[in-house]
Amino acid sequence: MTLLLMAAGSGSRYGKLKQFDDLGPQGEFLMEFSIFDAISNGFNHIVVITKEANKNFLKEHLSNRLKPSVKLDVLVQSINDIPNGCNAVETREKPWGTAHAVWTARHVIKSAFVIINADDYYGQNAFHGAAHFMKTLQNNNTFAIVGYRLKETLSAHGSVSRGVCTTTQKTLKSIVERTKISEINGKIIDQESGTELDPDATVSMNFWICTPKIFNYIEQYFADFLAVPENHEKSEIYLPFVAQEMMLNKRIGVEVINAESEWFGVTYYEDKHKAVERLKQLSDAGQYPSPLWR
């Protein structure tokens, strides 16, 4: 089983490359806890998508920690990696988005795989649920997300973006991207629309379970995107939008797995203290060895 981590972000709100900040009790990166949880649940292939400047460092860092039985691929999300026959402006500076990050791994992933953010902590039970889903998967047309409760994914230090899900009997029907969610006077508000959101609403934290079927779809989606010149400078293609379109076109069905786990992340630098404290608590309680890799 394969775990893909998206670690090519710039950390603009965090103020530094948060993927490589030493949050664990022995200086571990947050992504290392997700990798540890995945391996503990039977994953044996780790794929990390990063920037060119970080590739060699990350390859060496993880190679020194993982056992030889775990395959490691560290890939670069390149602006120049576009579908054959397409053109893009040479002045583009930022990557093409999360769907493009996933597409970067099309040559090394051949079976069902998990996608997560490198700068989020998803919890051990989330990986247990994902592993069970993958081991019992019957066909390439069924994807899944691991869902969390909205009220448990907020930051006390600023607004957050969340994919708010509509579900029916554990089946995903739609995702609405809310890009400026805050708790205000005891209510959770999408500040852009003024909509009050259900604190117990299921949200996607970019923990997806996909099959390689997604690669061909992203390629066509990306080609259509590049056919619009206005998209070339700054627009991006996002994984939830691709999955939503696949659902609407009846190419896939998406199950919703209850995480039954806590989530925390480091959207803002001020979130760091909480993450450091929680990782220490989990390690002190024996849920993780310290140091993580022995």
C-alpha positions, 0 to 999 in steps of 0.5 A: 500500500502506498502513502503519498504526501504533498510537501511542496507548499510554501507555508505563506501563512506559517512564515517558513517551510512548516513541512520541515519544522522540528515539532516532535519531541526529538525534532521529528517533522510532523509528516514523520508521524503520518509515515510512522502511522501508515507503516504501522498499518501495513503501508510499504511505499512512501511517495513524497512530492516536494520542491526541487530545492528540498528533494535531496535533503528530504530523500536523505532524511527519510532514507536514514529513518525508514527500513529497507523494506519500505520503498521511498520515492521523493518526486519534484512537482515541476511547473514544466511537467504538463500534458503532451501537446500543451503549452504554458507561459514561461513566467509561471512561478508557482506550482499548478496545485494539489491535483498537479502534485498528485499527477506528479506521481503517475509513473511510480504508483500502480495501485490504490493509494492514500493522499495526505498533506505533509503538514497535518496530523491525522491520527492513528485510527485514520490510517487504520480505517484507510488500510481496511478500506484499501484491503477490501477495495473491490474495483478502481471506481471507488475512492474514499475520504477520511472525514473529520468534524469541522469544529475539531479542525479550526485554528484559534489564530486565524481563518482556515479553508475546509472542504465541507461535505454533504453525505448520504449513508457514508457516501460523499455527494458533494464538497463545497470549498469554504476558504475563510472559516472562523469561530466568531462569538461561539458560531462557526462562520464562513466569512466570505458568504456569511453562512453559519456552518454546522460544527459537526459537519464532515470536512475533508482534510485532504485525506483521500484514498484513490486508485490510479484511475485518477491520473488519466482524469487529472491529465485531461482536466489539466489539459482543459485548464491549460487551454484557457490562457487566463489560467496560466499565470496564477490559477491552480487545479485542486484535488477536490475539484477534480474528484467532484467532477469525476463524481458528477460525471459518474466516473467514481463513487466516494465513500466517507470513512469516519476518522475516529481520530483527532486532527491538528495542523500548523496553518499559522506559526502560532499553531506550532506550540499546540502541535509540539505539546500534543506530540509530546503528550502522545509520545509520553503516553506511549502511543509513539516511541521517542525517538520515533525511529529506532 
